[in-house]
Amino acid sequence: MIDTSPAAVNATMPRMLLRVYVGMLARGARPDAYTFPPLLKAVTAAAERGAVGDAVHAHVVKFGMELNAHVASSLVLMYAARGDGAVARTLLDAWPARGGDTPVVWNALISGHRRSRQFRLSCCSFVDMVRTGVVPTPVTYITVLSACGKDKYIWLGMQVHKCVVASGVLPDLKVGNALIDMYAECSEMDAAWELFEGMEVRNTVSWTSVISGFLRLGQVDQARTLFDCMPERDTVSWTAMIDGYVQAGQFREALEMFREMQFSKVRADEFTMVSVVTACAQLGALETGEWARIYMSRHGIKMDTFVGNALVDMYSKCGSIQQALGVFKEMYIRDKFTWTAVILGLAVNGHGEEAINMFYRMLRVFEAPDEVTFIGVLTACTHAGLVDKGRDFFLSMTGSYGIAPNVMHFGCLIDLLGRAGKLKEALETIGNMPMRPNSAIWGTLLAACRVHGNSEIGQLAAEHLLELDTENGMVYILLSNLYAKSNRWEDVRRLRQVIMEKGIKKEPGCSLIEMNGTIHEFIAGDRSHPMSKEIYSKLDKVLTDLKDAGDIFVRDRTCFHHFRHGLCFWKDYW
């Protein structure tokens, strides 16, 4: 079966065109100015374009085509897009006309820098273009406004806006949309809204840009109101709204919006599905996530790197690590996020050794780890009880990879030491942190002290915790349990008196369960569900059956647990 995914096409297209080109030369045909632009365009879009692009450039020079405006602009675009800005600028400066009466080469430079995410260089190239006396075109404005938005360069964006007004091109719908998008990207929603209201003609891009701006600021309700007013909605606008709910942590609303999208007969794309699968992962909604994968298969949505990464993460967070590994094996192209997702998935699902082996595999294919990768590796060491190896990995972050540990990495190390009973070393590590320890750090140490019965260090951790959050009921509960474990009953009574006087209450636990595609939420002791009587009756029976079965799978805030005959497979490391 031929892989027609964008990644596969981008990887094979330059080779196919090169074969055609070589065949053309073999037949004695001479390339001209129309031969090289499509070839350079394909090379620019390819994932691996260095050596191939240089070879094509050599042929451009060999056949004397470097002075043609379209060939020159294609070369400039290729080099700028791959991050070789100095070469791209040298080519532009060496071109006799330096843009002449046409801005095509300058547009290529500005666009190439934007493609390589060198947004400030893109903006600076626009300034140089104007200073040189070359008149920008609508394409120039659209490209530089996009770069200004991505770089949050509002000052230059406003200057470009003035140039647009002075040039008289503002009735151009695409330029107007680019201005709205730039202001929205820079969180200047008043300016974006003023432009939007003043437009004589709007399309879905206009509406979606404003909606995305409100979503970026967390104003979900305002975005939804505007979305409901849209005369027409396309895949991009639906996806923007779904992703907005995901970014706001409103995962059930995101899935409900996706269902509405299906009722509206609008077809989803890979970007939609990444947001949908992410929502399923956060809710632990495996059934809905499986349905989403079937939907992708039926509608011909290819599993690119982004979709694959989302699926690996979803299966891992839902406890289906074998399915996560299955997706990992199917992926045509893997990036560092793919490797990181599968390492984290193995770590939290009780496969610490496999997670570390996967990390070594990642290094063997020359994929550089990042700070998130090391969170997965340290988590694996924590749950597997690999203290020495965890220390070595922590030290290697700075020594071997130039990654400065952040508070989350220190949290993993404190957790590793605490679970192993090395409480004094954990306390010393906290004292040596280059940043101020947060409540998560002290909470991790306090929890370890409760497990190992160290009331002295536990009290110190609790004091620091209460300095950060005086109303945290969990701290009082943990400290009270620690005192009780150490037979300090007078301290237990004193602490409970403080809890009563302050009216402190522990936040009730919350659980989510998926049934027939619907997410149900339960709070400990809650009887508000319309079927609570039947639920509690069934719960009693389940508890009885569990005692007989001996095998239990349960998920908490950090990982999955498999209990067999009363023992968890984490042993003492969870």
NORCOR-V85206 format. One record per backbone hydrogen bond with DSSP energy under -1.0 kcal/mol. NH is the residue of the N-H (numbers start at 1). CO is the residue of the C=O. Records with the same first field share a line. If there is no record, write none. Layout:
# NORCOR-V85206
NH: CO / CO
This chain:
# NORCOR-V85206
9: 5
10: 6
11: 7
12: 8
13: 9
16: 12
17: 13
18: 14
19: 15
20: 16
21: 17
22: 18
23: 19
24: 20
25: 21
26: 22
27: 23
28: 25
29: 24
35: 32
36: 32
40: 36
41: 37
42: 38
43: 39
44: 40
45: 41
53: 49
54: 50
55: 51
56: 52
57: 53
58: 54
59: 55
60: 56
61: 57
62: 58
63: 59
64: 61
65: 60
68: 65
72: 68
73: 69
74: 70
75: 71
76: 72
77: 73
78: 74
79: 75
80: 76
81: 77
82: 78
83: 80
84: 79
85: 83
88: 84
89: 85
90: 86
91: 87
92: 88
93: 89
94: 90
98: 95
100: 97
102: 99
107: 103
108: 104
109: 105
110: 106
111: 107
112: 108
113: 109
114: 110
115: 111
116: 112
117: 114
118: 113
119: 117
122: 118
123: 119
124: 120
125: 121
126: 122
127: 123
128: 124
129: 125
130: 126
131: 127
132: 128
133: 130
134: 129
141: 137
142: 138
143: 139
144: 140
145: 141
146: 142
147: 143
148: 144
149: 145
150: 146
151: 147
153: 148
154: 152
157: 153
158: 154
159: 155
160: 156
161: 157
162: 158
163: 159
164: 160
165: 161
166: 162
167: 163
168: 164
169: 164
172: 169
176: 172
177: 173
178: 174
179: 175
180: 176
181: 177
182: 178
183: 179
184: 180
185: 181
186: 182
187: 184
188: 183
189: 187
192: 188
193: 189
194: 190
195: 191
196: 192
197: 193
198: 194
199: 196
207: 203
208: 204
209: 205
210: 206
211: 207
212: 208
213: 209
214: 210
215: 211
216: 212
217: 213
218: 215
219: 214
220: 218
223: 219
224: 220
225: 221
226: 222
227: 223
228: 224
230: 227
238: 234
239: 235
240: 236
241: 237
242: 238
243: 239
244: 240
245: 241
246: 242
247: 243
248: 244
249: 246
250: 245
251: 249
254: 250
255: 251
256: 252
257: 253
258: 254
259: 255
260: 256
261: 257
262: 258
263: 259
264: 260
265: 262
266: 261
273: 269
274: 270
275: 271
276: 272
277: 273
278: 274
279: 275
280: 276
281: 277
282: 278
283: 279
284: 280
285: 280
286: 284
289: 285
290: 286
291: 287
292: 288
293: 289
294: 290
295: 291
296: 292
297: 293
298: 294
299: 295
301: 296
304: 302
308: 304
309: 305
310: 306
311: 307
312: 308
313: 309
314: 310
315: 311
316: 312
317: 313
318: 314
319: 316
320: 315
321: 319
324: 320
325: 321
326: 322
327: 323
328: 324
329: 325
330: 326
331: 327
339: 335
340: 336
341: 337
342: 338
343: 339
344: 340
345: 341
346: 342
347: 343
348: 344
350: 347
351: 346
355: 351
356: 352
357: 353
358: 354
359: 355
360: 356
361: 357
362: 358
363: 359
364: 360
365: 361
366: 363
367: 362
374: 370
375: 371
376: 372
377: 373
378: 374
379: 375
380: 376
381: 377
382: 378
383: 379
384: 380
386: 381
387: 385
390: 386
391: 387
392: 388
393: 389
394: 390
395: 391
396: 392
397: 393
399: 395
400: 396
401: 396
403: 397
410: 406
411: 407
412: 408
413: 409
414: 410
415: 411
416: 412
417: 413
418: 414
419: 415
420: 416
421: 418
422: 417
423: 421
426: 422
427: 423
428: 424
429: 425
430: 426
431: 427
432: 428
433: 430
442: 438
443: 439
444: 440
445: 441
446: 442
447: 443
448: 444
449: 445
450: 446
451: 447
452: 448
453: 449
454: 449
458: 454
459: 455
460: 456
461: 457
462: 458
463: 459
464: 460
465: 461
466: 462
467: 463
468: 464
469: 465
472: 469
473: 471
476: 472
477: 473
478: 474
479: 475
480: 476
481: 477
482: 478
483: 479
484: 480
485: 481
486: 482
487: 484
488: 483
489: 487
492: 488
493: 489
494: 490
495: 491
496: 492
497: 493
498: 494
499: 495
500: 496
501: 497
502: 498
504: 499
511: 522
513: 520
515: 518
518: 515
520: 513
522: 511
524: 509
526: 523
532: 529
535: 531
536: 532
537: 533
538: 534
539: 535
540: 536
541: 537
542: 538
543: 539
544: 540
545: 541
546: 542
547: 543
548: 544
549: 545
550: 546
552: 563
554: 561
556: 559
560: 348
561: 554
563: 552
564: 567
565: 550
567: 564
569: 562
571: 568
573: 570
